[in-house]
Amino acid sequence: MTKSGPRNKPHRKPNRDHQKAQGADEVADDSSSQNEHEACDGCRESDGKRDYHWYFEMTIAVVGIAAAIGAAFFAGKLFYITKDQERRQLRAYIEVQAPYINCLDCNQPNYAPPPPTPGSENKNTITIQIINGGQTPASDIQVHTNWWPTKFGVALPADFNWPDLDTSSSGNLKPIVSVSTLGRDQQSTIATPITTKNDIQIFSDVASHRGSAWVYGRVDYCDIFRRTHSKLFCFEFNAVPYQQFTVCDRHTDDQDTRQKCDK
């Protein structure tokens, strides 16, 4: 029996067409992958451009809104300043002239206040003269006149608080309504009575060089814009020459309270 050896399988030649097709597929896959990468790069570049444009547009919008708000605020501020300047130019300004004293009972050692008599005039007064130096009328004018004694030649203390005083001790607590309206360049006089024996003595001491006296107060009034104002005043009553009033170096400014008048 003859043994037969292993049969050799027939050698097949490579299929060149298949290799070409496979190579073409690989090339196509590589080309497709490369195109996808390029496409993705293009997408990222396009997304980046869109983000840049979005941020740029948002920045422009925010800047525009801020500029509009700033312009509106500036316009409102400018309008307020213009109106405020117009009011300051047109409103009333009350000025206080140096007062004068009429004290027939001063230096009377046995002075006693007379009993009140209806219709009688007080012969002991301090008179304040006010003038409207503004462009328009002042209304609801109230004058508060007070006085304060010190030793002869001694000034008011630095921390003096300018109180409104009761007539039972010194000065005048209740305001005196002078006139309802004071027009441009018009003036008026307001007399405050000196009623008590203590007050008479204060001004008598000035005349005899035993003391000094300070007359101070304020004038409250309304302007045509219905805003309230207060004109402060202070005068030193000098003994030499008698009946001379000197303006103080403080408490003389015009206060703008920026409050509305009652009416």
Stockholm file with secondary structure:
# STOCKHOLM 1.0

chainA/1-263         MTKSGPRNKPHRKPNRDHQKAQGADEVADDSSSQNEHEACDGCRESDGKRDYHWYFEMTIAVVGIAAAIGAAFFAGKLFYITKDQERRQLRAYIEVQAPYINCLDCNQPNYAPPPPTPGSENKNTITIQIINGGQTPASDIQVHTNWWPTKFGVALPADFNWPDLDTSSSGNLKPIVSVSTLGRDQQSTIATPITTKNDIQIFSDVASHRGSAWVYGRVDYCDIFRRTHSKLFCFEFNAVPYQQFTVCDRHTDDQDTRQKCDK
#=GR chainA/1-263 SS CCCCCCCCCCCCCCCHHHHHHHHHHHHHHHHHHHHHHHHHHHHHHHHHHHHHHHHHHHHHHHHHHHHHHHHHHHHHHHHHHHHHHHHHHHSCCEEEEEEEEEETTTTCTTCCCCCCCTTCCCSEEEEEEEEECSSSCEEEEEEEEEEEEEETTCCCCTTCCCCCCCTTTSSCCSCEECCSEECTTCEEEEEEECCSHHHHHHHHHHHTTSEEEEEEEEEEEECTTSEEEEEEEEEEEETTTTTEEEECSSSCCEEEEEEECCC
#=GC SS_cons         CCCCCCCCCCCCCCCHHHHHHHHHHHHHHHHHHHHHHHHHHHHHHHHHHHHHHHHHHHHHHHHHHHHHHHHHHHHHHHHHHHHHHHHHHHSCCEEEEEEEEEETTTTCTTCCCCCCCTTCCCSEEEEEEEEECSSSCEEEEEEEEEEEEEETTCCCCTTCCCCCCCTTTSSCCSCEECCSEECTTCEEEEEEECCSHHHHHHHHHHHTTSEEEEEEEEEEEECTTSEEEEEEEEEEEETTTTTEEEECSSSCCEEEEEEECCC
//
